[in-house]
Amino acid sequence: MARRFRHTHAKVGRHKVGLVSAGIILLLAAAAVCAPLLAPVDPLALSADILQPPSGAHLLGTDDLGRDVLSQMLYGARVSLLIGIAAAVATTLLGTLIGGIAGYWGGWLDASLMRFAEFFQVMPTFILAVLIVALAGPGLTRVIAVIAALSWPQTAHIARGEVLRLSRLEFVDGLRCLAVPEWRILLLEILPNAIGPVVALGSLVVGSAILLEASLSFLGLADPSSVSWGRLLSAGQRFLFQAWWLSAFPGSAIFATVLAFNLLADALRDLLDPRYAG
């Protein structure tokens, strides 16, 4: 146990970039949760201070309606992180279940599910997401559902590969000899051991979901009643040369957050997947 702990500690220590990324994500999450306490004013409150640059009164400036950009950034972090994490959780659960069933039972079921997954993979994800949201209407729940519905195939493929590998191990044959039901072997024994690479991919899905939500918001297809970084970026494009801060701050936040989740995914892959020695 002590040797395993030292080995894990050494692997964590080698991923300083991953630790920094995790710290950035935790700070963003804390800022999002504490947005009502940290925001100087209501993010939708109008004022006469129109297009004011960053100053002591407004640390990140104001927009064309006099709204405080810092307050909008804090509340926008709530929406962006909520959509990213919720979409990643839904994608991971759906993809792991489908991939696990395909890999464990195999045969025609495996072939059918994987062909179904490949159908989604060859579709242009962004264009399909724009089409679905435009037809179904904006809303956080709809955006999360669309992202999850379009992102699960890659997770399913990885989960299938892990289940195929684990189902051939001796402990599975031992469980079958003890008359343990097949569904119990899959859900309680194999899938928990296959979760490492899937969790690492889930971090990538968070970044992709945030980027996709920002793209939809930029096109005006997000919930108009909520503040998100994509909507701030969309509103700022009209004043790109007149008020640079309206685009610079939300754009930088999206870039930093997506990069942090991508770097964290790389570190998690090494820590959770035994095939990567680091």
N, C-alpha and C positions, 0 to 999 in steps of 0.2 A: 504493500500500500504506500509506504514512504517513498519507494523507488518510483512508483507511478506518479505520485504527487510531484516529485522533483523533476521528472520528465515533462509533465504538463506545465510546470512552472517555467521550465527552460524554454519550452515552445512558446508560451505566452510572452516571455521576455524578448524573444527574437522578433516578435511582431509589434514593434514599437509604433509603427504607422497604424496598425489595427487598433492599438490602445488609444492613440490620439483620436482616431476616427470614432471609436466608441465614446470617448469623452465629449466630442463635439455633438454627437447624437444625443447624449444624455443632457447636455446643456440646452439643446434645442427643445427636447421634450420637456425639460423643467420650465423653460420660457413659455412654451405653449400652455402647459398646465396652469402656470401662474400669470397668464396674460391679463386677467382682470385686475391683478394687483400691480403688475409692472407697467401696463399701458397708461400713459399720461392722461388720456381722455378717451371718450367713446370713439371707436374707429370710424363710425358713421356720422359723427357730430360735425356739422358745417360751421365755418367761421369766415371772417373777413380776410384772414391771412392766406391769400390765394397765391399758389406757386412760390412759396417762400423757401429759399435754400436752407440747408442744414445750419442750425444756429442753436444758441442756448435755449431759446423758447421752444424750438422744434428740432430735436436732435437729428432727425433724418429728413427734415423739411416738410412741406405740405403739398397737396395736389391741387388740381384746378378748381376744386370745390372747397378748399381750405381745410380738408381733413388731414389729420396728423398721420404721416407715413409710418412712424415708429409703431403707433397703435395698430395700424393696419397690418404691419409686418408681424407683430406678435400674434394677432388673431388669425392671420393668414397661415402661420405655422401650425396652428391647431387643425385647420382644414387639411393642409397638405400632408401632415404626418398622420392624421386620422385616416385619410384615403389610402395613403401608402401602406400603412401597417395593416389596416382592415383588408385591403386587396391582397396583400401578401399572405395573410393568415388564411383567407378563403382559397387562394390559389394553392397554397401548400396542402391544405386539407383535401381539396378536390383532386389535385394531381397525385397526391400520395395514395389516396384510396383507389383511384382508377388504375394507376400504375401498379399498385400492390396486387389488385385483383387480376390484372392481365399477366403479371409475372408469375404469380403463384399457381393459377389454374391453367394458364397456357392454352394451347390448342386454338380452336376457332374463336374463342372469346378474346384471347390475346391478340390474334390477328385483326379482329374487328375493332377492338378498342384502339390499337395502335394506328390503324388506317384512319380512324376517326380523328385521332390526335394529329396526324400528319395533314389532314384536311385543314385544320385550324392553323397549322404552322405555315402553310404555303399561302394563306390569305394575308393581304396587306393589313396588318393590325391597326395602324393608325386610321387608315381610310375607313375600315370597318367600324372602328369605335366612333368615328365622327358620324357615320351613317346611322348607327344604332341610337346614339344619344340625340341626334337631330330628329329622329322619328319618335323615340320614346319620351323625349323631353328631358330637361336638365334636372338635377337632383343628386345629392351626395350618394344616396343608396343606389341609384341607377348607375352612376359612374363607377362605384365600387364593383357592382355586379358585372358591368361590361368589362372592366379590366380583368377581373378574376376569370370570366368566361373565355377571354382571349389569351390568357397567360398560362393556363394550367398544363398545356401539352409538354413543355420542356420539363416541368416537374414530374409529370407522369413517366416520361422516358427514363429519367434518373432513378425514380423510385422503382420502376420495373427492373432496371439493371441490378439494383441492390437486392431486391427480393429474389431475383433469379439466382444470384450468387449465394445468398443466405439459405435459400430453400434446399440447396444441395448439401448443406453441412450435416454432420452426424447428429447434432442435438435435435434437428427436426425429425429425423427418423426415429430417434428415441421417444419423442413426444407422440408420434404416431403409434408406436408400440404400446404406449400407455393409454391408447384410445382417447387421446385428447382431440376434440372436434377441430376440423380443418380451419373454420373461421376463427377459433380461439388461438390457434397456432399463428395465423396470419396477423390478427389484430394485437395480440398480447405478447408475442415472442419475436416475430420477424420484423414487423414495421417499427417497433421501438429501436431495434438494432440498425435499421436502415435510415434512420432519421438524420444522421450527420450531414451527408451531402445535400439533403433536401433543405435543411435549415440554412446552410450556406447559400443555396440558390434563393431561398426566401428573402435574404438580405438584398440580393440583386433585384428581386421583384419589387421590393419597397422603392428603390431608386427609380426603376422603370415606371412604376405606378405614379410616383410624384411627377415625373417628367411628362407622362401621358396626360395626367390631370391638368398640369400647367398648360400643355398644348391645347387641350379642349377649352380651358378657361380663356386662353389667348384668343381663340376663335369665337368666344362668346357663347359656348355650349355648356357652361357650368351653371350652377345654381346662382341666379342673380342676387339672392338674398344673403349669400355668404361671402366673406372676404377670403380670397386665396392669393397666393403669390402670382399665379398665372393671370388672374384678373388685374392685379396691380401692374404687371408687365404689359398687358394689353392696353390698359388706360394710359400708361406712360409712353407708348410709342408715338402718340400724337404730339408729344412735347419733348421728343428725343434731343433736340438741339437747344430748346428753350429751358427745359428743366431736366437735366441729366439724371438727377437723383431718383426720379420716378421709375426709371428703368434699371438703373445701376444696382440699387439695393435688392429688389426682388429677384433680379437676374443672378446676382451674386449668391443670394440665399439658395436658390434652386441649384446652382452649380455646386456649391459647397456641400449641400445636403446629399445630392445624388452621388458625388464623389466619395463622401464619407461612408455611405452605405455600400458602395462598390468595394472600397478598400476593406471595410469590415467583413464583407463576404469572403474576400480572399483569405483573411486571417482565420475566419471560422472554418473554412474548408480545411485548412491545415490542422486546426485543433480538433475538429470533430470527425474527420475522415482518416482512419488509420492508414490508408494507402498513400497518404502524403506525409512523408517523414519530416518535411520542413527543411 
